[in-house]
Every structure is written in C-alpha cells, then in structure tokens.
C-alpha cells in the first residue's frame, strides 16, 4: 500500500506571527537600544565648526554635516543656503533644516 505522507519541505519551519504585536515590539526595542546620548563638543571643536561655516558661506562651498537627531547621528550634504538666527537653523541647498545646536561637525567637501 503506497504511503500517503506528503513532505511539506521547508514550509513546516516557516516562521509566523504567533503573538500579536511581538514583531513590532522587537523592532521598537532595537530602535531604542541603538540610541546614543548627544556628544558634547569642546571649545576647540566649536571654533573649528564656526570657521568652517564662515568659509563655506563666504566661498559658497558644499559641506558635509554631521548632526544629532533623536538619539542618532545623521549626515547631510549640500551648500549652506541660509543661517536662520531667529529659529537657530542651518538651512542647506537641499532645503534640509538642521537645528544649529545639533550640528556636531561640518567638513568642506573636496
């Protein structure tokens, strides 16, 4: 008599979402654990940052900006379009608005 067993192969090991919300909770926990505290800049770093901003504006150069946002260090690239002193924002040519207090470094692109 032939066997009626049909092998499902890898299907029997395929994961499924047995607990509602478990996968979203894991994603949120991974997001939270990767957060960092905002680095504190020294006076020398602020001076270098200030000089680089002045040179980039004066010569209309492209810059690479490293800034802090919600626990993560992010990067921006472009020319400095405007410094908004009222709202304390650095506005790039890509219309990206970065709070001046969150800028960690600014390098002039070659």
Backbone as ProteinMPNN parsed JSONL, in Angstrom:
{"seq_chain_A": "XXXXXXXXXXXXXXXXXXXXXXXXXXXXXXXXXXXXXXXXXXXXXXXXXXXXXXXXXXXXXXXXXXXXXXXXXXXXXXXXXXXXXXXXXXXXXXXXXXXXXXXXXXXXXX", "coords_chain_A": {"N_chain_A": [[0.834, -1.159, 0.0], [0.678, 2.208, -0.936], [2.371, 5.002, 0.565], [0.778, 7.696, 2.25], [1.923, 9.962, 3.074], [2.95, 13.275, 2.674], [5.607, 15.262, 2.116], [6.199, 18.421, 3.454], [8.404, 19.928, 3.181], [10.388, 22.792, 3.519], [8.401, 24.412, 4.406], [7.217, 23.673, 6.818], [8.912, 24.75, 8.676], [8.694, 27.437, 8.435], [8.518, 30.702, 9.758], [5.988, 32.336, 11.736], [3.695, 34.881, 12.746], [2.971, 34.44, 15.723], [2.375, 35.663, 18.141], [0.514, 38.47, 18.66], [1.624, 41.657, 17.75], [4.191, 41.226, 18.615], [6.413, 41.264, 16.847], [6.479, 43.975, 16.095], [7.034, 45.11, 18.554], [9.601, 44.114, 19.004], [11.022, 45.408, 16.939], [10.752, 48.074, 17.779], [12.133, 47.966, 20.202], [14.746, 47.391, 19.298], [15.209, 49.746, 17.923], [15.216, 51.605, 20.039], [17.385, 50.712, 21.632], [19.626, 51.297, 20.143], [20.009, 53.975, 20.336], [21.902, 56.915, 21.139], [23.596, 59.101, 23.473], [23.767, 62.659, 23.196], [26.732, 63.913, 21.85], [29.182, 65.926, 23.514], [30.626, 68.92, 22.591], [33.928, 70.304, 22.463], [35.516, 73.48, 23.249], [37.404, 74.027, 21.273], [36.464, 72.461, 19.149], [34.046, 73.749, 18.634], [35.065, 76.181, 17.747], [36.44, 75.427, 15.395], [34.253, 74.465, 13.94], [32.78, 76.847, 13.646], [34.579, 78.393, 12.078], [34.68, 76.829, 9.746], [31.997, 77.002, 8.881], [31.809, 79.754, 8.334], [33.69, 79.969, 6.225], [32.524, 78.279, 4.306], [30.132, 79.61, 3.725], [31.072, 82.084, 2.809], [32.581, 81.365, 0.515], [30.804, 79.877, -0.898], [30.673, 76.99, -0.762], [30.324, 73.382, -0.948], [29.235, 71.316, 1.733], [29.73, 68.752, 4.21], [27.712, 67.659, 6.687], [27.537, 66.609, 9.998], [25.171, 65.65, 12.29], [23.098, 65.593, 15.26], [20.16, 63.819, 16.011], [17.299, 62.967, 17.651], [18.534, 60.896, 19.227], [20.211, 59.689, 17.413], [23.0, 59.826, 15.162], [23.197, 61.698, 12.328], [23.666, 62.48, 8.816], [24.26, 65.148, 6.511], [24.35, 66.767, 3.294], [25.389, 69.353, 1.163], [25.119, 72.774, -0.024], [25.379, 75.634, 2.091], [22.518, 77.316, 2.438], [21.224, 79.221, 3.969], [21.521, 80.879, 7.12], [19.486, 80.81, 9.746], [18.962, 82.977, 12.146], [16.979, 83.632, 13.933], [15.34, 81.354, 14.374], [17.369, 79.666, 14.883], [18.521, 77.866, 12.945], [20.191, 75.893, 10.475], [20.122, 76.039, 7.128], [20.177, 74.037, 4.353], [21.069, 73.731, 0.825], [19.518, 71.728, -0.106], [17.158, 72.106, 1.085], [17.017, 71.107, 3.619], [16.554, 71.417, 7.028], [18.45, 72.07, 9.759], [18.793, 72.074, 13.201], [20.885, 74.429, 14.767], [22.133, 73.918, 17.175], [22.386, 71.192, 17.212], [24.344, 70.455, 15.426], [27.251, 68.638, 14.885], [29.652, 68.317, 13.484], [31.224, 69.927, 10.698], [32.355, 69.596, 7.595], [34.226, 70.749, 4.849], [33.48, 69.885, 1.608], [35.462, 68.219, -0.814]], "CA_chain_A": [[0.0, 0.0, 0.0], [1.513, 3.4, -1.014], [2.316, 5.904, 1.71], [0.004, 8.924, 1.994], [2.679, 11.075, 3.645], [3.444, 14.273, 1.725], [6.573, 16.117, 2.818], [5.972, 19.847, 3.224], [9.701, 20.566, 2.969], [10.754, 23.891, 4.411], [7.199, 25.117, 4.842], [6.93, 23.368, 8.212], [9.78, 25.56, 9.52], [8.484, 28.857, 8.139], [8.034, 31.413, 10.941], [4.729, 33.053, 11.621], [3.483, 35.849, 13.813], [2.098, 33.763, 16.672], [1.96, 36.616, 19.169], [0.165, 39.747, 18.041], [2.404, 42.809, 18.165], [5.526, 40.843, 19.076], [7.438, 41.724, 15.904], [6.577, 45.438, 16.176], [7.691, 45.411, 19.818], [11.025, 43.85, 18.807], [11.566, 46.496, 16.115], [10.828, 49.267, 18.616], [13.208, 47.759, 21.177], [16.003, 47.548, 18.572], [15.335, 51.178, 17.64], [15.562, 52.296, 21.29], [18.694, 50.323, 22.161], [20.693, 51.872, 19.317], [20.109, 55.411, 20.573], [23.085, 57.398, 21.858], [23.494, 60.438, 24.055], [24.357, 63.683, 22.335], [28.131, 64.219, 22.193], [29.463, 67.295, 23.953], [31.76, 69.454, 21.836], [34.859, 71.156, 23.204], [35.622, 74.836, 22.718], [38.173, 73.958, 20.022], [35.583, 71.92, 18.114], [33.118, 74.825, 18.276], [35.826, 77.173, 16.986], [36.64, 74.844, 14.056], [32.932, 74.456, 13.316], [32.467, 78.234, 13.291], [35.437, 78.8, 10.962], [34.244, 76.099, 8.543], [30.715, 77.587, 8.445], [32.107, 81.05, 7.726], [34.354, 79.759, 4.932], [31.566, 77.668, 3.378], [29.192, 80.654, 3.299], [31.81, 83.108, 2.064], [33.033, 80.861, -0.777], [29.697, 79.094, -1.455], [31.202, 75.637, -0.916], [29.499, 72.286, -0.46], [29.692, 70.831, 3.024], [29.194, 67.526, 4.782], [27.337, 67.993, 8.056], [27.188, 65.527, 10.905], [24.331, 66.249, 13.314], [22.422, 64.703, 16.197], [18.701, 63.94, 15.954], [16.523, 61.934, 18.346], [19.342, 59.773, 19.674], [21.009, 59.14, 16.329], [23.859, 60.748, 14.432], [22.811, 61.69, 10.922], [24.572, 63.227, 7.936], [23.656, 65.94, 5.449], [25.302, 67.216, 2.294], [24.892, 70.426, 0.309], [25.634, 74.119, 0.241], [24.608, 76.35, 3.116], [21.64, 78.276, 1.77], [20.879, 80.312, 4.872], [21.586, 80.701, 8.561], [18.33, 81.469, 10.343], [19.346, 83.315, 13.51], [15.782, 83.702, 14.771], [14.954, 79.993, 14.752], [18.628, 78.941, 15.107], [18.556, 76.761, 11.993], [21.119, 75.904, 9.36], [19.319, 75.562, 6.001], [21.02, 73.624, 3.231], [20.515, 73.908, -0.519], [18.546, 70.641, -0.287], [16.045, 72.542, 1.938], [17.081, 70.395, 4.886], [16.709, 72.37, 8.122], [19.138, 71.419, 10.868], [18.992, 72.976, 14.348], [22.306, 74.759, 14.919], [22.652, 73.311, 18.406], [22.588, 69.77, 16.985], [25.453, 70.221, 14.493], [28.416, 68.091, 15.557], [30.826, 68.682, 12.693], [30.954, 70.426, 9.364], [33.562, 69.499, 6.781], [34.083, 71.274, 3.492], [33.646, 68.799, 0.64], [36.502, 68.469, -1.817]], "C_chain_A": [[0.9, 1.25, 0.0], [1.301, 4.304, 0.207], [1.567, 7.183, 1.322], [0.716, 10.165, 2.544], [3.21, 11.976, 2.537], [4.348, 15.216, 2.509], [6.327, 17.579, 2.444], [7.285, 20.601, 3.041], [9.959, 21.653, 3.996], [9.541, 24.642, 4.966], [6.933, 24.872, 6.327], [7.802, 24.189, 9.169], [9.611, 27.06, 9.281], [7.938, 29.565, 9.381], [6.686, 32.081, 10.672], [4.582, 33.961, 12.823], [2.475, 35.275, 14.816], [1.562, 34.717, 17.736], [1.703, 37.966, 18.51], [1.022, 40.868, 18.619], [3.821, 42.485, 18.59], [6.611, 41.383, 18.143], [7.582, 43.246, 15.937], [7.259, 45.851, 17.471], [9.196, 45.181, 19.692], [11.687, 44.953, 17.986], [11.739, 47.758, 16.946], [11.951, 49.149, 19.637], [14.579, 47.907, 20.518], [16.271, 49.017, 18.284], [15.8, 51.919, 18.893], [16.962, 51.967, 21.782], [19.85, 50.9, 21.359], [20.861, 53.371, 19.538], [21.341, 55.74, 21.396], [22.78, 58.742, 22.492], [24.197, 61.415, 23.125], [25.786, 63.969, 22.782], [28.283, 65.687, 22.588], [30.726, 67.764, 23.242], [32.628, 70.331, 22.729], [34.87, 72.551, 22.571], [36.381, 74.859, 21.393], [37.307, 73.445, 18.868], [34.564, 72.963, 17.674], [33.824, 75.885, 17.423], [36.048, 76.69, 15.544], [35.333, 74.838, 13.272], [32.558, 75.856, 12.827], [33.287, 78.701, 12.092], [35.015, 78.111, 9.662], [32.919, 76.642, 8.003], [30.964, 78.916, 7.739], [32.738, 80.888, 6.348], [33.377, 79.205, 3.9], [30.565, 78.707, 2.866], [29.891, 81.671, 2.404], [32.169, 82.64, 0.657], [31.994, 79.988, -1.479], [30.128, 77.654, -1.771], [30.205, 74.596, -0.404], [30.111, 71.739, 0.819], [29.05, 69.482, 3.353], [28.952, 67.812, 6.258], [26.982, 66.724, 8.81], [26.389, 66.164, 12.039], [23.583, 65.178, 14.106], [20.917, 64.928, 16.1], [18.05, 62.728, 16.615], [17.334, 60.699, 18.724], [20.242, 59.172, 18.625], [21.858, 60.223, 15.686], [23.544, 60.589, 12.952], [23.765, 62.583, 10.132], [23.772, 63.969, 6.873], [24.745, 66.437, 4.515], [24.663, 68.305, 1.454], [25.576, 71.736, 0.629], [24.762, 74.768, 1.31], [23.832, 77.456, 2.425], [21.406, 79.49, 2.666], [21.152, 79.903, 6.31], [20.434, 81.498, 9.149], [18.624, 81.723, 11.816], [18.151, 83.358, 14.451], [15.398, 82.323, 15.283], [16.16, 79.1, 15.026], [18.705, 77.681, 14.259], [19.639, 76.985, 10.95], [20.354, 75.281, 8.197], [20.248, 75.275, 4.829], [20.321, 73.858, 1.902], [19.499, 72.818, -0.842], [17.279, 70.896, 0.522], [15.94, 71.728, 3.227], [17.368, 71.419, 5.975], [17.268, 71.635, 9.335], [19.27, 72.426, 12.008], [20.485, 73.185, 14.601], [22.909, 74.083, 16.141], [22.957, 71.824, 18.23], [23.732, 69.449, 16.026], [26.677, 69.777, 15.279], [29.706, 68.408, 14.808], [30.392, 69.121, 11.307], [32.277, 70.423, 8.618], [33.275, 70.02, 5.389], [34.41, 70.159, 2.526], [34.679, 69.187, -0.401], [35.956, 68.336, -3.211]], "O_chain_A": [[1.794, 1.354, 0.84], [0.218, 4.359, 0.789], [1.709, 7.683, 0.206], [0.183, 11.273, 2.489], [3.837, 11.508, 1.587], [3.909, 15.882, 3.446], [6.258, 17.926, 1.265], [7.271, 21.802, 2.771], [9.769, 21.451, 5.195], [9.673, 25.426, 5.905], [6.468, 25.774, 7.023], [7.47, 24.313, 10.348], [10.327, 27.863, 9.878], [6.989, 29.077, 9.995], [6.315, 32.346, 9.529], [5.295, 33.803, 13.815], [1.284, 35.583, 14.763], [0.419, 34.585, 18.175], [2.592, 38.531, 17.873], [1.13, 41.008, 19.837], [4.587, 43.398, 18.9], [7.622, 41.905, 18.612], [8.695, 43.758, 15.819], [7.99, 46.842, 17.491], [9.985, 45.967, 20.216], [12.794, 45.384, 18.307], [12.757, 48.441, 16.833], [12.647, 50.127, 19.908], [15.485, 48.488, 21.114], [17.406, 49.483, 18.383], [16.685, 52.771, 18.814], [17.658, 52.843, 22.294], [20.965, 50.979, 21.874], [21.774, 53.975, 18.974], [21.772, 54.954, 22.24], [21.837, 59.432, 22.106], [25.098, 61.047, 22.371], [26.028, 64.236, 23.959], [27.6, 66.564, 22.06], [31.76, 67.098, 23.282], [32.134, 71.009, 23.63], [34.306, 72.766, 21.498], [36.037, 75.624, 20.492], [37.408, 73.938, 17.745], [34.247, 73.062, 16.488], [33.236, 76.42, 16.483], [35.866, 77.45, 14.594], [35.31, 75.166, 12.085], [32.071, 76.014, 11.707], [32.749, 79.337, 11.186], [34.995, 78.737, 8.602], [32.742, 76.731, 6.788], [30.4, 79.177, 6.677], [32.365, 81.589, 5.408], [33.4, 79.62, 2.741], [30.193, 78.68, 1.693], [29.36, 82.067, 1.367], [32.077, 83.415, -0.295], [32.271, 79.422, -2.536], [29.968, 77.173, -2.893], [29.364, 74.88, 0.448], [31.332, 71.699, 0.977], [27.985, 69.131, 2.845], [29.876, 68.165, 6.99], [26.229, 65.879, 8.325], [26.859, 67.105, 12.68], [23.457, 64.03, 13.681], [20.448, 66.066, 16.103], [18.239, 61.595, 16.172], [16.862, 59.574, 18.557], [20.974, 58.226, 18.916], [21.479, 61.394, 15.668], [23.615, 59.492, 12.398], [24.558, 63.335, 10.7], [22.745, 63.485, 6.397], [25.914, 66.52, 4.892], [23.499, 68.182, 1.071], [26.494, 71.796, 1.448], [23.568, 74.488, 1.416], [24.41, 78.406, 1.897], [21.39, 80.63, 2.201], [21.031, 78.732, 6.671], [20.412, 82.725, 9.058], [18.549, 80.81, 12.638], [18.306, 83.141, 15.653], [15.158, 82.139, 16.476], [16.006, 77.925, 15.36], [18.922, 76.581, 14.767], [19.959, 78.119, 10.595], [19.973, 74.113, 8.27], [20.997, 76.14, 4.376], [19.125, 74.148, 1.861], [18.7, 72.976, -1.765], [16.424, 70.018, 0.637], [14.878, 71.677, 3.848], [18.313, 72.2, 5.863], [16.651, 70.711, 9.864], [19.801, 73.518, 11.806], [21.253, 72.224, 14.643], [24.084, 73.717, 16.13], [23.71, 71.254, 19.02], [24.056, 68.277, 15.835], [27.096, 70.448, 16.222], [30.726, 68.726, 15.418], [29.332, 68.734, 10.815], [33.203, 71.156, 8.967], [32.214, 69.764, 4.821], [35.479, 69.554, 2.601], [34.757, 70.344, -0.816], [36.692, 68.513, -4.182]]}, "name": "protein", "num_of_chains": 1, "seq": "XXXXXXXXXXXXXXXXXXXXXXXXXXXXXXXXXXXXXXXXXXXXXXXXXXXXXXXXXXXXXXXXXXXXXXXXXXXXXXXXXXXXXXXXXXXXXXXXXXXXXXXXXXXXXX"}
